[in-house]
Amino acid sequence: MILKDTKERNRFLKFAAVGALGAAIDFGVMNLLTHLTSMSLVLAGTISFVCAVASNFIWNRIWT
């Protein structure tokens, strides 16, 4: 159980941190692309989603 097992609790918190980082990357890249360029929201959202997925994959593989 996560509440009692320190190792599993730490692992869960790492997954949660990586997920939060991915959400921040998705939101940030999308906003940067739409505000700094004249890129459409759909294209910017697609690119930001791919960046977030790649980041989550790499960090989950390395850290968790």
C-alpha positions as CSV (number, residue, x, y, z in Angstrom):
1,M,0.0,0.0,0.0
2,I,1.3,3.4,-0.9
3,L,0.7,5.1,2.4
4,K,2.7,2.5,4.4
5,D,5.5,1.5,1.9
6,T,8.1,4.3,1.7
7,K,9.5,3.0,-1.5
8,E,6.2,2.9,-3.3
9,R,5.2,6.3,-1.9
10,N,8.4,7.8,-3.3
11,R,7.9,6.1,-6.6
12,F,4.3,7.5,-6.8
13,L,5.5,11.0,-6.0
14,K,8.1,10.8,-8.7
15,F,5.5,9.7,-11.2
16,A,3.3,12.6,-10.0
17,A,6.2,15.1,-10.4
18,V,7.0,13.9,-13.9
19,G,3.3,14.2,-14.8
20,A,3.1,17.8,-13.5
21,L,6.3,18.7,-15.4
22,G,4.7,17.3,-18.6
23,A,1.6,19.4,-18.0
24,A,3.7,22.5,-17.5
25,I,5.7,21.7,-20.7
26,D,2.5,21.2,-22.7
27,F,1.0,24.4,-21.5
28,G,4.2,26.5,-21.8
29,V,5.2,25.3,-25.2
30,M,1.7,25.8,-26.6
31,N,1.6,29.4,-25.2
32,L,5.1,30.2,-26.4
33,L,4.3,29.0,-29.9
34,T,1.0,30.8,-30.2
35,H,2.2,34.1,-28.7
36,L,5.7,34.3,-30.3
37,T,4.7,33.0,-33.7
38,S,1.5,33.2,-35.8
39,M,1.1,29.4,-35.4
40,S,-2.4,28.0,-35.2
41,L,-3.6,26.7,-31.9
42,V,-4.1,23.2,-33.2
43,L,-0.6,23.0,-34.6
44,A,0.9,24.5,-31.5
45,G,-1.1,22.1,-29.3
46,T,0.1,19.2,-31.3
47,I,3.7,20.2,-31.0
48,S,3.4,20.9,-27.3
49,F,1.7,17.6,-26.7
50,V,4.5,15.7,-28.5
51,C,7.1,17.6,-26.4
52,A,5.3,16.8,-23.2
53,V,5.0,13.1,-24.1
54,A,8.7,12.8,-25.0
55,S,9.6,14.6,-21.8
56,N,7.4,12.3,-19.7
57,F,8.8,9.2,-21.4
58,I,12.4,10.2,-20.8
59,W,12.0,11.3,-17.2
60,N,9.9,8.3,-16.3
61,R,12.5,6.0,-17.9
62,I,15.5,7.7,-16.2
63,W,14.2,8.8,-12.8
64,T,11.3,6.6,-11.8
